[in-house]
Each structure stands twice: as C-alpha cells, then as structure tokens.
C-alpha cells in the first residue's frame, strides 16, 4: 500500500507533466453498456508482504526506521501478525477463498542477515511457505523487493552505493534459482515510486540520492528481468506500479516508463481516484487512508489507460483494497464487501471493452503493519496486532463476498455499484468531463462459458 507522493519532491527529480483537470460536464450515458464474466482460468489472488506480516524481523532499514521513530512511525512493530509462525493457517485461509495466487515477498534481510551469510532457518521457512502455497493449489507471486533491505546494505549506503545493485542481483539470483519451474509470477520491485518516497523521507535522502536510486532501480530491474528469463524460462516478470491520481505521471516516471520493454504484464495497484467532486485522495499523504472516499470506476479508466499505452501486454491488478479506521465501520456505511463488488464490477466492464485483465489480488489477506501504523486495516481477516496476544484472524464481511465472486466468476448481470460514477475524474478527464460517463447496470457481453 502506498502513500501519495508530494508533487514537489519527486517532480524536481523526475520532471514529468501530470494530467490536466477538465472542467466540463459529462454527456449522457452510452446506451447498453456491457460487462464480461471472468474466464475460468482467471488468476484470483490475495496479497501480503513479508516484512509487514512476518514479525520477529532481523536488522534492516525498516527495523532501524522504527527504532528511531522516523517520520510517520506511530506504532511499534512488535511481532506484527506473526505470519512467520502462523503461515500454514493463513495459507489455508487463502485456499478456502478459492484464490489461485498467493502473493508475498521473500525478504533479503531474513535470507542474508550478514553479507555472504545465508540463514538456513530462513531458507527452510520460505521453502515450506512456497511448498504449502503450491500444495494448496495456488501459484506463488514472489516480490523480490518490497522496500526492505538488510542492515548491512544500509551501512554501505543502500542504493547510493553501486555495490548494492550487484548484491541485490546476487540475492535475487539465489531466490530465482531456488524457486524456478514452480509456476512463480515474479515481481522485482514493489511500487518503485512509493519505495523511493519512503527512502526519501525515512533515511532520509536528498534529491541527488533520489535520482541515483531511480537510476539504480531501473538498471537493476532490467538486469533482473533478463536474469529471471534465463533461469526460469516462461515465468512472467513485472514490477507493479502504484496508481497516483493527479501525480500518476510522476509515479510512472520512477521506474515504469523506462522498463516497458522489460515487462511481461502490466501490474497495477489501485486504491483511490480523484474527481472534481472528490479530492479526498489527499488523505493518503498523511496515511489516513480510511478518510478517502473510494472511486471504484477509476479502476476502469486506469485499466483502459495502461492498456492503451501497452496494447500488447496483459494487465494484472496486483493490489486493490480498502482501509478502515482500526477496524471500525466507515462513517458513510460503505462496507468492505460493497467496495470489493464495486471494483470487481468495473474490472468486468474494462474487460468487456477489450482490456486483457488476467488477474486480481486483494490487499490484503490479513491486517498488517502499514509502514509505521496498525491503524489502517486492509485485511479480509482483521487482526488486533497491538491488543490481542492471540493475534486471532477474524473474518470480515468481505470473506464470504470474495469467495462468492470467485465461485460465480464475477458480480451478477445487472449489478449496480453502490458508489455511482463521479463527474470529471482525474483518471480520464477527457471521457468524464467532456465525453460519456459509463453508468451501470450493464448486461453481460456474452453468455458465460
């Protein structure tokens, strides 16, 4: 999950033009909109990350940030939700949903706590995790870097030092060799734009270091893509982009724009949109995600936009979800189930319009440590990490909803989203301010097969 990047910091370093906001009203809705059933082989999934959920974490950049209470740190890490010891049960929870993909990260800081010294217990843990994911009928989606690196890498200057690129690739090569030929979907860097912003504010870095990090991530992803294809032929490789509303041009400039020839699918993380009627996405800058008014139809426009840019590649929604305030109901009554159905509906609408969507991951399977706080709750299963010693996984209303959506290959024909489309959306100002805003309900484009 990402914060919104302040425009000034990244725009100075990346120099990108953002989308304009149009000011005209929408035309009448198009007649007979269509939606599409998800195909039988669609990759439904859940997403987690190692650091955010594992607990008992070794020395790393993030354990250091937490220890010195860097900006944005409000809660201690403790043992998070203890995925390290409870992963068999969590994998089983995912299996019971009916998902076919389980996304997590294999943490460099745990694998190699000292330079050149790999921890056999950590390797055995990840071996068993991947084995259990596959035994449960799911494909692993492995993230090689979800913003966390070993303490010894921090000591050598992190991405300032060119050695880090070689060290990162050496670790990645070890992981890819270990889990090759197992149906893995590989993610090199999670949300490079958010990764860079966190390092900018947490280390902290100056703008020169930020530019150096951008160059290093670009070179490393390109090398990793080639390396993975050599070791694990046929395995899909990507880096997921964080969609950033009005700042999305800046977000994409962090890495995506320079590696479009080294992607096998477009990985998109979509959490919120913005429009002339809704500017609450600004709360992402403060980490108050629960105050954001979701715009599910924004996902429709985002999927279509990225598909237009790279028409030959399939698209995967790598992360999508909703935060509540410490597990409390939203004041507007919008539920996790409604949020999930509404977003899935708009994915179906995009598919009916020709977008080649191959997968969708819900973020996240359980609540976890949201980069400084346990207050934002994104989990299908909620966990009181700070107050419940048992760390019990309690299902939210969306568990049954997601299970039903998967079993029925989408929302029913004629479904009307709870959230109506907004006027003049940042996601596609031409279409929504000057053109036709698609409105529900929509009939299925073809009978289900």
N, C-alpha and C positions, 0 to 999 in steps of 0.2 A: 504494500500500500504506500502511496506517495504523498508528499506534501506538495502544495502549489509553490512553484519557484518564483521568488520575487523577480520581476522583469529586469530590474537594473543590473543585478549581479551577473546573470547569465547573458543578457543581451550585449553587454560590453565585451564579453569573451567570445561569444558565438556569432554576433552580428547577423540577426535574422529578422525578416519582416513578418509580423503577425497578421492574422486575418482581420479585415475591417469589419465593423459592425454596421449593418444596413439599417435603414430607418422606415421602410415602407411596410404597409400591412399586407398580410397574405391573401392570395387569391382563393376562390372557393376550392373545396377539396376535390380531388380527382375522383371520378366515378369508378366503382367496382375495384377497389384495391384488392391485392392478392397476398396470401401468405403461403407458406410451404411447410409440410411436415419434415421433420428431421429424418435423414436416411437411416436405415438400420445400423450402419457402421459408424455413425456419428460418435465423436470422442467426447463424451460427457466426463467431467473430472472434478476433483477438488484440489485446492492448492494450499500449501503450507510453506514455511521456510525453516531451515534447521535452527538458526540462532533464535528466532522468535518463539519457538516452541520447545526446544530440547531441554533447556535448563542445564545445570552443572557444567557451565561453559568454561573452557580454558582461556588463557590470556589471549586477548585480541584487541583490535582497535575499539570495538564496541564495549567490551568489558571495562576498558580504560575510560571511555567517554562517560559511562555510567558512574564509575567510581569517583570521577572528579566533577560530576554533575554538570556536564557540558550543557549548552543551551538546548532547551526542550526536554531535558530529563526531569521527570517529576516523580517517578516510581522506581524503587529498587528492582533489579532483575529477579532476585531470589532464584527459584528453580523454574521459572516460567510455568508452563503447564506440564512439565516433566515428560515430554514426548520421548526423551531418551530412554525412559524405563516403562512407558505406557504405550509405546508404538504398536505392539501387537493388537491391543484393544482398539486403537484408533484406526488402524488398517481395516479391522473388522467392521467398524462403523462405516467406513467408506464403502466397503464391499456391499453392505446391506442397503446402501443407497442405490446401488446398481451402476455406479460410475465405472468407466473403463480406463481412466487415467488418474494417477496419484502423483501430484507434483510436490517435490521437496528439494532442498539443497543439500549437497554434500559439503560439509564445512571444512575448508582448508585449515583453519585454526585447530580443529579437532584431529584431523588426519595427520598434520605435520606441526605439532606444537613447538618443536625446535627445528632449526634449519637442518635438513638432511636426516631427521629422525622421525620416522612414522610410528604412530601409536597402534600396536596390534589390536588393542581392545576397541579402539575407534573403528578400525577397518572391519573387525568382526561385527560390530553393531550395524554399520552400513551394509555389509554383506547380507546380514539377516533381514534388514529392512527391505532391501531390494528383492530378496528371495520371497518374503511374505507378500509384497505388493504383487509380484507376478503370480504367486500361488493363489491369490485371491481373484485372479482373472483381470488384473489391471496392468496397464503399461506404466512404467516409471517415466515421469518427466523430471529430468535432473537439471537443476540450476547449478552451474559451476561457481557462480559468484553472486551472492545476494547481499552485497555491501559489507561483508565481514572478511577480514584477513588476519593472519596470526600477529601476535605482538612483536615477533622478531622482524616481520615485514614493516610494521610501523616504525621500529627502531632504525631501520635502514633508510627511512624516508618515504615509505609507501610508494605511490605512483610517481613521486618526484624522481626516484632512482630508476634508471633503465634496467637495472638488475631485476626489478620486480616483474617486468614483463616476462623475462626468461624463467623466473621462479614460478610465476603463475602458470605458464605453459607446461612446465615440468610437472607440476601437481595435476593439472588438467589431463595431461597425457597418461599419468598413472591411473586416474579415475576412469578415463575412457577405455583404456586397455582392460581394466578390471570388469567393466560392465558392458563391454561390447557384445553385439549379437544377442541382446536381450530385449529388443523392441523399445529401446530408450528414445524418447524425444529430448534433444539436448537444447538447453538454454545457456548461452555463455554468460552474459551479464544481465541481471535483472534491472530494468528501468534505469538505464545509464544516467538520464537526466537527474533523477532523484538521488542516485548514488553520488553524483558529483556535487549536488547541493548539500547533501548531508556532510560530505567531507569538507566542503567549503565552510560550513558553519560549525562543525563539531571538532575538526582537528585543531584549529581552523586553517584555511589556506588563503593565500592571496590570489589575485586574478591570473598572475603568471603561472602559479601552481595549478590553477583550474584548467588553463589552456594546455599545460603539459599533461594533466590527467586525461583530458579529452583525446589528445594525440595518442597516449599510451593505450587507452581502452580501444580506440579504433584499430590500431596496429595489432593489438592482442586478439581482438575478435576475429580479424581477418586471418591471422595465423591459426587460430583455434578452429575456425571453420574448415580450413584445408586439412588440418591435422585430424579432426574428427572423421572427415570423409575418407581419409586414408586408412584409419584404424577400424572404423565402424561403417563400412560402405552401405549406403542406402538409408542410414539413420538421418532423420530430419534435424536440422540445426537452425536456430534463430536466436535473436535477442528481443525480449519483449519491450515494447515502447509504452511509456506512461502517457496517456492522453491528457492534455493540459489546457483545454478550452482555449481562451484567447492567447495563451502563451504557447500553444502547441508547436508553432514553428520553432521556437527556442528549444522546446523539449526534443523535437526530432533532430535538431542540429547537434545535440550532444553526442550522438552515435549513429542513429538510424540512417540519416541522409548519406553518410559516407560508406555504408556497408550494404546497400540494397542489392548489390551483385553477389553478396555472400550470405544470403538468406534462403531457406527452403520453404518458409511460410512467414506470413506477417503475424507477429504476436502482439496483441493489443490488450492493454489494461484500461478498462473504462469504469470510472466510479461516478463521475458527475459531469454535467454540462452547464451551460450558462445561456441566458437569453436576455432580451430587453425587459422581460418580466421577472427574471430570476438571476440575481447576482450573488447568491449565497455561496457559490463555489469559493469565494474569497475566504471562507472559514477554513478551508484546507491549509491556508498559510499559517494558521495558528494551531493546527492539529485538532480543531473542534469539528470533526467530520460529521458528527451527529446533528449539527445545526444546518447542514446543507440540504436544500430541497432537491431531491433527485429529479433528473430529466431523462427518463428511460428512452424516449425517442431519439435522444442524442446519439445513442449507440448505433441506431440505424444509419444516421448520417455519417458517423465516423467510419463504420464498416464500408460504406459505399465510397467514401473519400479515399481510404487507403487502397481499396480495390482498384479504383480508377488510376491511382498512381503506379501501382504494380499489378497490372491486369493478369499477368501470367502466374502469379503466386496465389495459393490458397490462404485463407485467413483463419486465425485461431484466437478466440477470446481467452487469453491466458489468465486474466483476473477480472472478476466483477463481483461486487458485493455491496453491503450496506452496513454502516456503523450505527449502533445505538449508544446512548449515553450510559455506560456502565450497566447495560442490560435492561434499562428502563424502557417502557414503551415510548415511542415518539409522541410529542405533544399533538401532532396533527393526526395521529391514529394510523398512519401508514405502516403496515407490518412488513416483516421480512419476507413473508410469503407473497404479498402483493408486489413488493419490489422485484422479487425473483420472476414471478409470472410476467410482469410488465416488460422486463428486459428480454426475457426469452421470446415474448411476442414480437418485439422489434427485431430480434435476430432472425426470426422466421420471415418477417416482412423483407429484410435485406436479402435473404436467400431467394425469395420469390422474385426479387429484382435482379438476380444474377450474381450476387456476391457468393463466392465459393468458401463458405464457412465450413471448416472441418471439425472444430472442437470448441468447447466452452468449459472453463473451470470456475467453480465458485470459490471465492476467497471469503472466508477460509473454512476448513473443516471444523476447527475449534477456535475459540478466542485465543489470543496470544499476546506477546509483548510487542506493542505497536511503537517501537523505536523511541522508548522513553516513558511510556504510559500503558497501563492496563485499562484505562477508562474507555477508549474506543473499542466496542465489541463488534466484531465482524463474523463470529463463528456461527455455523449451523448448529453446533453444540456450544453452549455457553459454559464457561469455567470461571469461578471466582478465585483467581490466582493469588490475590492478596489476603483473602479472608477464610478460605476453605482449605484446611490442611489435607483433606482427602482429594482435592482437585477433581471432583466429580464432573463428568461430562453430562450436562443436562440438555436434552433436545429442545430446540426452538420450534416454533410452528412451521418453519421452512423445511425441516427434515422430511416430513410427510409430503410436503408440496414438491420438493425436488425429486423425491422418489416417484411421485405420480407423473411429473413432467417427463422424466426419463422413460418410464414404462409406456407412456402414451405418445412418445416422440413429439412432445411439444404441448402447447396450450390448445384447448379445443377450438374448432372452427367457430367463428363468431365471437371469440373472446374480445371483450372491451377492456383495455387497460384502465386501472384505477386513476392513474395520472394522465391527464389529457395533454396532447402536444402543446408546447409553448409557442408563442409567436416570436419570430425574429431570433432564431437560435444562432449562437456563435458557431455551432457545429457545421451549419451550411446556411450562411446568411442570404445567399442568392435565392435558394429554394424557399426558405421560410419567411423572408422579409418581402420578396418580390414575386415569388412563384407560388406553387401549390403545396400546402402542408398536408401530407397524407394523414387521414383520420381513420380511426377504427370504427366499426369492426371490419374484418376482411375475410373473404371466402378463401378456402384452400384453392391453390392454383391447379392442383390435380388430385385425383383420389389417392389415398395412402396405399403404398405397395407393401 
